[in-house]
Amino acid sequence: MAYVVCKQRSWAPWLVSAMMDALSMKLIHSDEGSELTEEEEGEMSRRHSLLFLYLVRSPVYESMFRPLCMFFFNRLWRHIPLIREIAETFIGVFDGLHSLHFYKAGS
């Protein structure tokens, strides 16, 4: 809903989504009296691993993650021929997938 109300590169949908994920995980972990089933443990593990995706979603990707990757590319990887080719390919593919996947998918 926040994505529809706000602009595409707005921080509001990102913040709302991150806060909801963090709050849900906190509420699940705060219930000390009950133990999680194996299925619930698997779901919590999946949710923890998906937290990384917040770094590669807009607008964090455009304002922080991509500039950091480009800094390392321009300073370090550019001078090593084989790594330069791999890094250029990776950045190109990742930019393409980022614009398509994270525009259409929720996480």
C-alpha positions in Angstrom: 0.0 0.0 0.0 2.8 2.4 0.8 4.4 1.7 -2.6 1.2 2.7 -4.3 0.8 5.9 -2.3 4.5 7.0 -2.6 6.8 7.4 -5.5 8.8 4.5 -6.8 12.1 5.6 -5.2 10.6 6.7 -1.9 12.0 5.5 1.4 8.5 5.1 3.0 7.6 1.7 1.5 11.1 0.4 2.3 10.9 1.6 5.9 7.3 0.3 6.4 8.3 -3.1 5.1 11.5 -3.3 7.1 9.7 -2.3 10.3 6.9 -4.8 9.8 9.4 -7.6 9.3 11.5 -6.6 12.3 8.4 -6.3 14.5 7.0 -9.7 13.4 10.3 -11.4 14.2 10.6 -9.6 17.5 7.0 -10.6 18.5 7.7 -14.2 17.6 10.9 -14.3 19.6 9.4 -12.4 22.6 7.0 -15.2 23.4 9.3 -17.0 25.9 6.7 -19.5 27.1 6.4 -21.4 23.8 8.9 -23.2 21.7 8.9 -23.0 17.9 8.1 -26.1 15.9 10.6 -27.3 13.3 8.5 -25.8 10.6 8.4 -22.4 12.4 12.2 -22.6 12.9 12.6 -23.1 9.2 10.4 -20.1 8.5 12.3 -17.9 10.9 15.6 -19.0 9.3 14.2 -18.1 5.9 13.0 -14.7 7.2 16.5 -13.9 8.7 18.2 -14.8 5.4 15.7 -12.5 3.5 16.8 -9.5 5.6 19.8 -9.2 3.3 17.4 -8.4 0.4 16.6 -5.1 2.1 20.1 -4.0 1.0 19.4 -4.6 -2.7 15.9 -3.2 -2.8 15.2 0.4 -4.0 16.1 3.0 -2.8 18.9 1.5 -0.7 20.4 -0.1 -3.7 20.6 3.1 -5.8 21.8 5.3 -3.0 24.1 3.0 -1.0 24.7 -0.5 -2.2 25.4 0.2 -5.9 27.7 3.2 -5.2 29.7 1.0 -2.8 30.0 -1.8 -5.4 31.1 0.7 -8.0 33.7 2.2 -5.7 35.3 -1.2 -5.2 35.0 -1.9 -8.9 36.7 1.4 -9.9 39.4 1.2 -7.2 40.3 -2.4 -7.0 38.7 -4.8 -9.6 39.3 -2.6 -12.6 43.0 -3.2 -12.5 42.8 -7.0 -12.6 41.8 -8.2 -16.1 40.0 -11.4 -15.3 38.2 -10.0 -12.3 37.3 -6.9 -14.2 35.5 -8.9 -16.8 33.6 -11.0 -14.2 32.8 -7.9 -12.1 31.5 -6.0 -15.2 29.3 -9.0 -16.2 28.0 -9.4 -12.6 27.2 -5.7 -12.3 25.4 -5.6 -15.6 23.4 -8.8 -14.9 22.6 -7.6 -11.3 21.4 -4.2 -12.5 19.1 -5.8 -15.0 17.7 -8.3 -12.6 17.4 -5.7 -9.9 15.3 -3.4 -12.1 13.0 -6.3 -13.2 12.8 -8.5 -10.1 12.5 -5.9 -7.3 10.0 -3.8 -9.2 7.7 -6.8 -9.6 8.4 -8.9 -6.5 7.8 -8.1 -2.9 11.1 -9.4 -1.5 
